[in-house]
Amino acid sequence: MTDNAAQVTKSMSVSSFGITDVGKARKHNEDSMLDRAEIGLWVVADGMGGHAKGDVASQMIVESMKKVHEGVKLESCIDDIEERLLEVNQKLVTKARESEKKTTIGSTVVLMLAYEKYCVYAWAGDSRLYRLRDNELRQMTTDHSQVEVYVEQGLISREEAAVHPHGNMITRAVGAADVLHLDMDIQEMKSGDRYLLCSDGLTKHTNDLEFEEMLRKGTPEECCKAMIKQTLDRGAGDNVTAIIIDIA
């Protein structure tokens, strides 16, 4: 559990709060998170369920992001983040090949970097970033998952995707392939924006309408705790992680 506040620019400040919980069904927490509000960097990583050492994979991502340099230009910071994730990817691929069972050791990742008036975000897998702006919710990331492919191809509806048996099949992750392809985008932030980074343990139990309503209320800490509590009350069949960031 983390609670942080920082002045990230001359005109904007941030406050954030994050929680990761093992949930109700799992013995180990394969989620990891990082809240570096002092430099404007937040990360959620979800070790691939059912695979060996998913917690190791997610922790390696977080440990690498702890070393990201602060006080450098935006381009340099982005390059630093990308290079570190590529390095983690290669280490995980090598580790998996050297293991006896030769199983994939991987993790999804979603991260957000606040720099001056900009928000840079990157992801691989189905951990998500949402933004609440002017009381309207927008999912900023697109899941790298098999059901998302089905939706894009028009084979199933968004509602069917939520309960599809292939819901846990992701098509991209750190450690899943020799070459890591990260999706990345940049947006201008506005004062009053609220962001949510989360693992799929949260999205499995909460729909977007509920997210929108809950994100409108309380401090980052109050809102984050309410989301985690609701997930636990609903059975929390997976590890669950959430970080909420307010821009002021």
Secondary structure, 3 states (H helix, E strand, C coil): CEEEEEECCCCCEEEEEEEEECCCCCCCCCEEEEEECCCCEEEEEEECCCCCCHHHHHHHHHHHHCCCCCCCCHHHHHHHHHHHHHHHHHHHHHHHHHCCCCCCCCEEEEEEEEECCEEEEEEECCCEEEEEECCEEEECCCCCEHHHHHHHCCCCCHHHHCCCCCCCCECCCECCCCCCCCEEEEEECCCCCEEEEECHHHHCCCCHHHHHHHHCCCCHHHHHHHHHHHHHHCCCCCCEEEEEEEEC
